[in-house]
Amino acid sequence: MKLPDGFDARRLRERGPAIWRWRFLAALAALGAAFGVLLSMAGAATLLGRPPALGPLNDSIGASISLVLVGLFLLWGGVNVWRRSRRRLRRNNNDLSLSPQLLKKRG
């Protein structure tokens, strides 16, 4: 069967939502997690007796403990946002929603 010249199969599918926002959010979350790791490492270095990595920002014990806590919070938040945005990127509205157990081969 010959298809007419003006036929385009891509017009039959509806366009999905733009995913560049979710990619941008995933990149920002990864940067936040990396910044959290660096902050917590700088605070831990001061607690372990090394010279302060951030100058007068973490001279005292209390300031270095707060840097460790803020760094761990940034790491936790960045990883959570990154995982959610990656999950949103992988979700496809055209696919069937099957559980992973149904997709396993029985054997």
A tleap script that builds the chain and sets N, CA, C and O, in Angstrom:
source leaprc.protein.ff14SB
mol = sequence {
  NMET LYS LEU PRO ASP GLY PHE ASP ALA ARG
  ARG LEU ARG GLU ARG GLY PRO ALA ILE TRP
  ARG TRP ARG PHE LEU ALA ALA LEU ALA ALA
  LEU GLY ALA ALA PHE GLY VAL LEU LEU SER
  MET ALA GLY ALA ALA THR LEU LEU GLY ARG
  PRO PRO ALA LEU GLY PRO LEU ASN ASP SER
  ILE GLY ALA SER ILE SER LEU VAL LEU VAL
  GLY LEU PHE LEU LEU TRP GLY GLY VAL ASN
  VAL TRP ARG ARG SER ARG ARG ARG LEU ARG
  ARG ASN ASN ASN ASP LEU SER LEU SER PRO
  GLN LEU LEU LYS LYS ARG CGLY
}
set mol.1.N position { 0.840 -1.165 0.000 }
set mol.1.CA position { 0.000 0.000 0.000 }
set mol.1.C position { 0.896 1.241 0.000 }
set mol.1.O position { 1.799 1.375 0.826 }
set mol.2.N position { 0.631 2.120 -0.921 }
set mol.2.CA position { 1.455 3.316 -1.054 }
set mol.2.C position { 0.847 4.443 -0.217 }
set mol.2.O position { -0.353 4.709 -0.273 }
set mol.3.N position { 1.724 5.102 0.567 }
set mol.3.CA position { 1.262 6.216 1.382 }
set mol.3.C position { 1.324 7.504 0.566 }
set mol.3.O position { 2.215 7.671 -0.266 }
set mol.4.N position { 0.402 8.394 0.797 }
set mol.4.CA position { 0.457 9.669 0.066 }
set mol.4.C position { 1.680 10.485 0.470 }
set mol.4.O position { 2.250 10.280 1.541 }
set mol.5.N position { 2.066 11.391 -0.383 }
set mol.5.CA position { 3.285 12.171 -0.148 }
set mol.5.C position { 3.182 13.099 1.054 }
set mol.5.O position { 4.191 13.377 1.701 }
set mol.6.N position { 2.004 13.575 1.361 }
set mol.6.CA position { 1.853 14.527 2.456 }
set mol.6.C position { 1.661 13.873 3.817 }
set mol.6.O position { 1.371 14.571 4.789 }
set mol.7.N position { 1.815 12.551 3.918 }
set mol.7.CA position { 1.576 11.856 5.181 }
set mol.7.C position { 2.794 11.959 6.086 }
set mol.7.O position { 3.922 11.726 5.651 }
set mol.8.N position { 2.562 12.305 7.336 }
set mol.8.CA position { 3.627 12.374 8.324 }
set mol.8.C position { 3.135 11.681 9.585 }
set mol.8.O position { 2.193 12.149 10.226 }
set mol.9.N position { 3.766 10.569 9.943 }
set mol.9.CA position { 3.309 9.781 11.089 }
set mol.9.C position { 3.534 10.502 12.409 }
set mol.9.O position { 2.856 10.207 13.393 }
set mol.10.N position { 4.469 11.437 12.447 }
set mol.10.CA position { 4.739 12.151 13.695 }
set mol.10.C position { 3.581 13.052 14.103 }
set mol.10.O position { 3.450 13.398 15.277 }
set mol.11.N position { 2.738 13.437 13.145 }
set mol.11.CA position { 1.601 14.280 13.487 }
set mol.11.C position { 0.523 13.506 14.230 }
set mol.11.O position { -0.323 14.115 14.884 }
set mol.12.N position { 0.533 12.186 14.148 }
set mol.12.CA position { -0.493 11.392 14.805 }
set mol.12.C position { -0.307 11.339 16.316 }
set mol.12.O position { -1.280 11.188 17.055 }
set mol.13.N position { 0.926 11.461 16.780 }
set mol.13.CA position { 1.189 11.428 18.224 }
set mol.13.C position { 1.136 12.847 18.774 }
set mol.13.O position { 1.589 13.802 18.142 }
set mol.14.N position { 0.577 12.951 19.952 }
set mol.14.CA position { 0.584 14.260 20.583 }
set mol.14.C position { 1.963 14.528 21.163 }
set mol.14.O position { 2.665 13.607 21.580 }
set mol.15.N position { 2.333 15.774 21.183 }
set mol.15.CA position { 3.652 16.137 21.702 }
set mol.15.C position { 3.642 16.082 23.215 }
set mol.15.O position { 2.687 16.512 23.862 }
set mol.16.N position { 4.703 15.555 23.761 }
set mol.16.CA position { 4.837 15.480 25.207 }
set mol.16.C position { 5.241 16.819 25.785 }
set mol.16.O position { 5.574 17.745 25.045 }
set mol.17.N position { 5.213 16.929 27.098 }
set mol.17.CA position { 5.622 18.192 27.727 }
set mol.17.C position { 7.120 18.403 27.580 }
set mol.17.O position { 7.887 17.458 27.400 }
set mol.18.N position { 7.511 19.655 27.660 }
set mol.18.CA position { 8.933 19.984 27.559 }
set mol.18.C position { 9.669 19.454 28.786 }
set mol.18.O position { 9.229 19.648 29.919 }
set mol.19.N position { 10.778 18.792 28.550 }
set mol.19.CA position { 11.507 18.182 29.661 }
set mol.19.C position { 12.757 18.967 30.026 }
set mol.19.O position { 13.502 18.563 30.919 }
set mol.20.N position { 12.994 20.080 29.353 }
set mol.20.CA position { 14.206 20.831 29.662 }
set mol.20.C position { 14.152 21.398 31.071 }
set mol.20.O position { 15.199 21.566 31.698 }
set mol.21.N position { 12.959 21.700 31.593 }
set mol.21.CA position { 12.849 22.216 32.963 }
set mol.21.C position { 13.311 21.179 33.976 }
set mol.21.O position { 13.995 21.505 34.947 }
set mol.22.N position { 12.932 19.929 33.739 }
set mol.22.CA position { 13.300 18.862 34.678 }
set mol.22.C position { 14.786 18.567 34.605 }
set mol.22.O position { 15.400 18.229 35.617 }
set mol.23.N position { 15.375 18.690 33.415 }
set mol.23.CA position { 16.823 18.508 33.293 }
set mol.23.C position { 17.579 19.619 34.009 }
set mol.23.O position { 18.584 19.376 34.677 }
set mol.24.N position { 17.080 20.841 33.859 }
set mol.24.CA position { 17.699 21.980 34.531 }
set mol.24.C position { 17.594 21.826 36.048 }
set mol.24.O position { 18.547 22.114 36.773 }
set mol.25.N position { 16.432 21.370 36.525 }
set mol.25.CA position { 16.250 21.149 37.955 }
set mol.25.C position { 17.160 20.034 38.461 }
set mol.25.O position { 17.699 20.126 39.565 }
set mol.26.N position { 17.335 18.984 37.665 }
set mol.26.CA position { 18.235 17.900 38.060 }
set mol.26.C position { 19.676 18.388 38.141 }
set mol.26.O position { 20.416 17.990 39.041 }
set mol.27.N position { 20.077 19.246 37.208 }
set mol.27.CA position { 21.438 19.789 37.237 }
set mol.27.C position { 21.638 20.695 38.455 }
set mol.27.O position { 22.682 20.635 39.105 }
set mol.28.N position { 20.650 21.529 38.763 }
set mol.28.CA position { 20.760 22.382 39.951 }
set mol.28.C position { 20.798 21.560 41.231 }
set mol.28.O position { 21.531 21.890 42.163 }
set mol.29.N position { 20.016 20.498 41.279 }
set mol.29.CA position { 20.017 19.637 42.465 }
set mol.29.C position { 21.364 18.937 42.629 }
set mol.29.O position { 21.852 18.791 43.749 }
set mol.30.N position { 21.965 18.505 41.528 }
set mol.30.CA position { 23.278 17.870 41.607 }
set mol.30.C position { 24.339 18.869 42.083 }
set mol.30.O position { 25.224 18.515 42.861 }
set mol.31.N position { 24.245 20.116 41.613 }
set mol.31.CA position { 25.172 21.141 42.092 }
set mol.31.C position { 24.966 21.424 43.577 }
set mol.31.O position { 25.935 21.612 44.313 }
set mol.32.N position { 23.718 21.455 44.019 }
set mol.32.CA position { 23.438 21.658 45.436 }
set mol.32.C position { 23.989 20.532 46.285 }
set mol.32.O position { 24.532 20.773 47.363 }
set mol.33.N position { 23.854 19.299 45.808 }
set mol.33.CA position { 24.396 18.157 46.552 }
set mol.33.C position { 25.917 18.220 46.618 }
set mol.33.O position { 26.504 17.924 47.658 }
set mol.34.N position { 26.551 18.599 45.531 }
set mol.34.CA position { 28.010 18.722 45.533 }
set mol.34.C position { 28.457 19.838 46.474 }
set mol.34.O position { 29.456 19.690 47.178 }
set mol.35.N position { 27.736 20.941 46.493 }
set mol.35.CA position { 28.062 22.032 47.404 }
set mol.35.C position { 27.872 21.604 48.859 }
set mol.35.O position { 28.632 22.011 49.737 }
set mol.36.N position { 26.858 20.785 49.102 }
set mol.36.CA position { 26.644 20.257 50.444 }
set mol.36.C position { 27.780 19.368 50.896 }
set mol.36.O position { 28.191 19.421 52.055 }
set mol.37.N position { 28.290 18.550 49.993 }
set mol.37.CA position { 29.434 17.694 50.334 }
set mol.37.C position { 30.648 18.546 50.674 }
set mol.37.O position { 31.354 18.270 51.644 }
set mol.38.N position { 30.890 19.577 49.879 }
set mol.38.CA position { 32.048 20.440 50.139 }
set mol.38.C position { 31.917 21.189 51.463 }
set mol.38.O position { 32.894 21.319 52.200 }
set mol.39.N position { 30.722 21.679 51.766 }
set mol.39.CA position { 30.529 22.381 53.034 }
set mol.39.C position { 30.721 21.455 54.221 }
set mol.39.O position { 31.365 21.819 55.204 }
set mol.40.N position { 30.166 20.271 54.128 }
set mol.40.CA position { 30.311 19.347 55.256 }
set mol.40.C position { 31.759 18.888 55.411 }
set mol.40.O position { 32.215 18.663 56.532 }
set mol.41.N position { 32.481 18.748 54.316 }
set mol.41.CA position { 33.897 18.383 54.419 }
set mol.41.C position { 34.717 19.513 55.041 }
set mol.41.O position { 35.639 19.253 55.814 }
set mol.42.N position { 34.389 20.767 54.709 }
set mol.42.CA position { 35.113 21.896 55.293 }
set mol.42.C position { 34.841 21.984 56.791 }
set mol.42.O position { 35.754 22.246 57.574 }
set mol.43.N position { 33.606 21.768 57.188 }
set mol.43.CA position { 33.286 21.790 58.613 }
set mol.43.C position { 33.919 20.639 59.364 }
set mol.43.O position { 34.393 20.813 60.486 }
set mol.44.N position { 33.931 19.455 58.750 }
set mol.44.CA position { 34.545 18.291 59.391 }
set mol.44.C position { 36.055 18.462 59.504 }
set mol.44.O position { 36.655 18.005 60.476 }
set mol.45.N position { 36.672 19.109 58.530 }
set mol.45.CA position { 38.118 19.339 58.599 }
set mol.45.C position { 38.461 20.247 59.770 }
set mol.45.O position { 39.468 20.033 60.445 }
set mol.46.N position { 37.642 21.249 60.016 }
set mol.46.CA position { 37.890 22.124 61.159 }
set mol.46.C position { 37.673 21.381 62.468 }
set mol.46.O position { 38.417 21.586 63.428 }
set mol.47.N position { 36.652 20.512 62.516 }
set mol.47.CA position { 36.402 19.746 63.737 }
set mol.47.C position { 37.527 18.754 64.032 }
set mol.47.O position { 37.790 18.440 65.194 }
set mol.48.N position { 38.183 18.267 62.999 }
set mol.48.CA position { 39.256 17.290 63.183 }
set mol.48.C position { 40.607 17.936 63.484 }
set mol.48.O position { 41.604 17.229 63.630 }
set mol.49.N position { 40.657 19.257 63.577 }
set mol.49.CA position { 41.885 19.924 63.972 }
set mol.49.C position { 42.686 20.509 62.835 }
set mol.49.O position { 43.766 21.052 63.070 }
set mol.50.N position { 42.207 20.423 61.629 }
set mol.50.CA position { 42.912 21.035 60.505 }
set mol.50.C position { 42.646 22.539 60.516 }
set mol.50.O position { 41.697 22.991 61.158 }
set mol.51.N position { 43.465 23.317 59.819 }
set mol.51.CA position { 43.184 24.756 59.754 }
set mol.51.C position { 41.855 25.012 59.045 }
set mol.51.O position { 41.462 24.236 58.174 }
set mol.52.N position { 41.168 26.082 59.403 }
set mol.52.CA position { 39.865 26.363 58.795 }
set mol.52.C position { 39.967 26.522 57.285 }
set mol.52.O position { 40.812 27.261 56.781 }
set mol.53.N position { 39.104 25.826 56.579 }
set mol.53.CA position { 39.143 25.863 55.120 }
set mol.53.C position { 38.452 27.103 54.568 }
set mol.53.O position { 38.763 27.547 53.463 }
set mol.54.N position { 37.521 27.662 55.326 }
set mol.54.CA position { 36.776 28.823 54.841 }
set mol.54.C position { 37.159 30.104 55.569 }
set mol.54.O position { 36.378 31.055 55.602 }
set mol.55.N position { 38.327 30.138 56.140 }
set mol.55.CA position { 38.807 31.339 56.817 }
set mol.55.C position { 38.055 31.588 58.116 }
set mol.55.O position { 37.841 30.663 58.898 }
set mol.56.N position { 37.657 32.826 58.346 }
set mol.56.CA position { 36.987 33.141 59.616 }
set mol.56.C position { 35.551 32.627 59.687 }
set mol.56.O position { 34.897 32.766 60.721 }
set mol.57.N position { 35.063 32.047 58.620 }
set mol.57.CA position { 33.676 31.571 58.614 }
set mol.57.C position { 33.479 30.378 59.530 }
set mol.57.O position { 32.393 30.193 60.078 }
set mol.58.N position { 34.513 29.566 59.702 }
set mol.58.CA position { 34.374 28.407 60.586 }
set mol.58.C position { 35.563 28.288 61.544 }
set mol.58.O position { 36.182 27.231 61.661 }
set mol.59.N position { 35.863 29.380 62.216 }
set mol.59.CA position { 36.942 29.364 63.206 }
set mol.59.C position { 36.558 28.605 64.470 }
set mol.59.O position { 37.385 27.898 65.045 }
set mol.60.N position { 35.331 28.744 64.896 }
set mol.60.CA position { 34.922 28.142 66.164 }
set mol.60.C position { 34.301 26.765 65.938 }
set mol.60.O position { 33.978 26.378 64.815 }
set mol.61.N position { 34.149 26.052 67.027 }
set mol.61.CA position { 33.554 24.716 66.972 }
set mol.61.C position { 32.084 24.792 66.569 }
set mol.61.O position { 31.604 23.982 65.776 }
set mol.62.N position { 31.376 25.776 67.127 }
set mol.62.CA position { 29.950 25.927 66.806 }
set mol.62.C position { 29.721 26.236 65.338 }
set mol.62.O position { 28.791 25.713 64.723 }
set mol.63.N position { 30.573 27.090 64.776 }
set mol.63.CA position { 30.431 27.426 63.358 }
set mol.63.C position { 30.730 26.228 62.472 }
set mol.63.O position { 30.070 26.031 61.453 }
set mol.64.N position { 31.710 25.436 62.848 }
set mol.64.CA position { 32.033 24.270 62.022 }
set mol.64.C position { 30.950 23.196 62.139 }
set mol.64.O position { 30.663 22.498 61.167 }
set mol.65.N position { 30.345 23.063 63.327 }
set mol.65.CA position { 29.229 22.114 63.461 }
set mol.65.C position { 28.038 22.569 62.615 }
set mol.65.O position { 27.370 21.756 61.976 }
set mol.66.N position { 27.787 23.863 62.620 }
set mol.66.CA position { 26.683 24.355 61.795 }
set mol.66.C position { 26.971 24.165 60.307 }
set mol.66.O position { 26.054 23.897 59.531 }
set mol.67.N position { 28.251 24.302 59.896 }
set mol.67.CA position { 28.601 24.049 58.491 }
set mol.67.C position { 28.382 22.584 58.129 }
set mol.67.O position { 27.896 22.279 57.040 }
set mol.68.N position { 28.732 21.694 59.019 }
set mol.68.CA position { 28.514 20.269 58.756 }
set mol.68.C position { 27.021 19.984 58.612 }
set mol.68.O position { 26.608 19.260 57.706 }
set mol.69.N position { 26.214 20.553 59.505 }
set mol.69.CA position { 24.772 20.306 59.452 }
set mol.69.C position { 24.130 20.911 58.206 }
set mol.69.O position { 23.289 20.278 57.568 }
set mol.70.N position { 24.528 22.135 57.860 }
set mol.70.CA position { 23.994 22.756 56.644 }
set mol.70.C position { 24.436 21.973 55.408 }
set mol.70.O position { 23.655 21.789 54.475 }
set mol.71.N position { 25.679 21.517 55.403 }
set mol.71.CA position { 26.170 20.723 54.270 }
set mol.71.C position { 25.434 19.413 54.128 }
set mol.71.O position { 25.101 19.008 53.015 }
set mol.72.N position { 25.170 18.737 55.245 }
set mol.72.CA position { 24.422 17.479 55.172 }
set mol.72.C position { 22.981 17.709 54.734 }
set mol.72.O position { 22.417 16.897 54.001 }
set mol.73.N position { 22.382 18.814 55.181 }
set mol.73.CA position { 21.018 19.136 54.740 }
set mol.73.C position { 20.982 19.428 53.246 }
set mol.73.O position { 20.073 18.981 52.546 }
set mol.74.N position { 21.976 20.181 52.751 }
set mol.74.CA position { 22.038 20.446 51.309 }
set mol.74.C position { 22.242 19.158 50.513 }
set mol.74.O position { 21.646 18.973 49.452 }
set mol.75.N position { 23.081 18.282 51.027 }
set mol.75.CA position { 23.299 17.004 50.352 }
set mol.75.C position { 22.020 16.187 50.307 }
set mol.75.O position { 21.664 15.648 49.259 }
set mol.76.N position { 21.326 16.089 51.434 }
set mol.76.CA position { 20.080 15.332 51.490 }
set mol.76.C position { 19.025 15.925 50.558 }
set mol.76.O position { 18.373 15.196 49.811 }
set mol.77.N position { 18.858 17.245 50.602 }
set mol.77.CA position { 17.864 17.895 49.743 }
set mol.77.C position { 18.213 17.783 48.273 }
set mol.77.O position { 17.336 17.543 47.443 }
set mol.78.N position { 19.479 17.954 47.941 }
set mol.78.CA position { 19.895 17.855 46.538 }
set mol.78.C position { 19.683 16.464 45.971 }
set mol.78.O position { 19.244 16.318 44.830 }
set mol.79.N position { 19.993 15.439 46.760 }
set mol.79.CA position { 19.799 14.066 46.290 }
set mol.79.C position { 18.310 13.768 46.118 }
set mol.79.O position { 17.916 13.121 45.148 }
set mol.80.N position { 17.485 14.235 47.053 }
set mol.80.CA position { 16.045 13.993 46.934 }
set mol.80.C position { 15.448 14.682 45.716 }
set mol.80.O position { 14.678 14.071 44.976 }
set mol.81.N position { 15.791 15.939 45.499 }
set mol.81.CA position { 15.266 16.662 44.334 }
set mol.81.C position { 15.784 16.038 43.047 }
set mol.81.O position { 15.043 15.928 42.071 }
set mol.82.N position { 17.047 15.630 43.034 }
set mol.82.CA position { 17.617 15.005 41.834 }
set mol.82.C position { 16.895 13.704 41.506 }
set mol.82.O position { 16.585 13.438 40.345 }
set mol.83.N position { 16.627 12.890 42.532 }
set mol.83.CA position { 15.927 11.625 42.300 }
set mol.83.C position { 14.512 11.854 41.789 }
set mol.83.O position { 14.056 11.146 40.891 }
set mol.84.N position { 13.817 12.829 42.348 }
set mol.84.CA position { 12.454 13.113 41.888 }
set mol.84.C position { 12.431 13.620 40.452 }
set mol.84.O position { 11.572 13.227 39.664 }
set mol.85.N position { 13.377 14.496 40.114 }
set mol.85.CA position { 13.394 15.015 38.747 }
set mol.85.C position { 13.809 13.939 37.755 }
set mol.85.O position { 13.300 13.915 36.634 }
set mol.86.N position { 14.720 13.046 38.137 }
set mol.86.CA position { 15.077 11.938 37.244 }
set mol.86.C position { 13.907 10.981 37.048 }
set mol.86.O position { 13.689 10.466 35.951 }
set mol.87.N position { 13.156 10.748 38.126 }
set mol.87.CA position { 11.972 9.893 38.018 }
set mol.87.C position { 10.950 10.534 37.094 }
set mol.87.O position { 10.303 9.839 36.310 }
set mol.88.N position { 10.798 11.845 37.175 }
set mol.88.CA position { 9.855 12.555 36.313 }
set mol.88.C position { 10.322 12.532 34.861 }
set mol.88.O position { 9.503 12.444 33.947 }
set mol.89.N position { 11.633 12.609 34.645 }
set mol.89.CA position { 12.159 12.550 33.287 }
set mol.89.C position { 11.932 11.182 32.655 }
set mol.89.O position { 11.656 11.085 31.459 }
set mol.90.N position { 12.048 10.136 33.449 }
set mol.90.CA position { 11.919 8.783 32.905 }
set mol.90.C position { 10.480 8.367 32.684 }
set mol.90.O position { 10.211 7.427 31.936 }
set mol.91.N position { 9.545 9.065 33.332 }
set mol.91.CA position { 8.137 8.713 33.180 }
set mol.91.C position { 7.656 9.153 31.812 }
set mol.91.O position { 7.866 10.296 31.406 }
set mol.92.N position { 7.021 8.256 31.117 }
set mol.92.CA position { 6.508 8.542 29.785 }
set mol.92.C position { 5.007 8.309 29.810 }
set mol.92.O position { 4.545 7.234 30.191 }
set mol.93.N position { 4.253 9.310 29.406 }
set mol.93.CA position { 2.798 9.205 29.477 }
set mol.93.C position { 2.232 8.218 28.469 }
set mol.93.O position { 1.109 7.742 28.636 }
set mol.94.N position { 2.987 7.905 27.432 }
set mol.94.CA position { 2.478 6.992 26.408 }
set mol.94.C position { 2.669 5.524 26.791 }
set mol.94.O position { 2.031 4.647 26.210 }
set mol.95.N position { 3.528 5.256 27.747 }
set mol.95.CA position { 3.798 3.879 28.134 }
set mol.95.C position { 2.738 3.366 29.091 }
set mol.95.O position { 2.012 4.134 29.721 }
set mol.96.N position { 2.671 2.049 29.181 }
set mol.96.CA position { 1.785 1.433 30.147 }
set mol.96.C position { 2.415 1.508 31.529 }
set mol.96.O position { 3.637 1.453 31.665 }
set mol.97.N position { 1.594 1.633 32.532 }
set mol.97.CA position { 2.087 1.672 33.899 }
set mol.97.C position { 2.043 0.257 34.467 }
set mol.97.O position { 1.037 -0.158 35.042 }
set mol.98.N position { 3.127 -0.470 34.303 }
set mol.98.CA position { 3.203 -1.832 34.804 }
set mol.98.C position { 4.180 -1.879 35.964 }
set mol.98.O position { 5.170 -1.148 35.992 }
set mol.99.N position { 3.896 -2.730 36.898 }
set mol.99.CA position { 4.828 -2.883 38.012 }
set mol.99.C position { 6.057 -3.652 37.532 }
set mol.99.O position { 5.970 -4.436 36.586 }
set mol.100.N position { 7.206 -3.429 38.185 }
set mol.100.CA position { 8.430 -4.116 37.759 }
set mol.100.C position { 8.339 -5.640 37.878 }
set mol.100.O position { 9.018 -6.357 37.143 }
set mol.101.N position { 7.502 -6.142 38.803 }
set mol.101.CA position { 7.382 -7.594 38.947 }
set mol.101.C position { 6.708 -8.213 37.740 }
set mol.101.O position { 6.994 -9.362 37.403 }
set mol.102.N position { 5.826 -7.486 37.081 }
set mol.102.CA position { 5.143 -8.030 35.891 }
set mol.102.C position { 6.065 -8.061 34.679 }
set mol.102.O position { 5.826 -8.820 33.739 }
set mol.103.N position { 7.109 -7.251 34.690 }
set mol.103.CA position { 8.013 -7.210 33.560 }
set mol.103.C position { 9.122 -8.260 33.641 }
set mol.103.O position { 9.849 -8.470 32.671 }
set mol.104.N position { 9.253 -8.925 34.803 }
set mol.104.CA position { 10.290 -9.929 34.949 }
set mol.104.C position { 9.920 -11.183 34.178 }
set mol.104.O position { 8.748 -11.540 34.062 }
set mol.105.N position { 10.941 -11.842 33.655 }
set mol.105.CA position { 10.719 -13.087 32.942 }
set mol.105.C position { 10.558 -14.226 33.954 }
set mol.105.O position { 11.304 -14.319 34.929 }
set mol.106.N position { 9.604 -15.058 33.710 }
set mol.106.CA position { 9.406 -16.216 34.569 }
set mol.106.C position { 10.266 -17.354 34.028 }
set mol.106.O position { 10.245 -17.623 32.826 }
set mol.107.N position { 10.998 -18.007 34.870 }
set mol.107.CA position { 11.802 -19.040 34.279 }
set mol.107.C position { 12.325 -19.973 35.245 }
set mol.107.O position { 13.032 -20.911 34.878 }
savepdb mol mol.pdb
quit
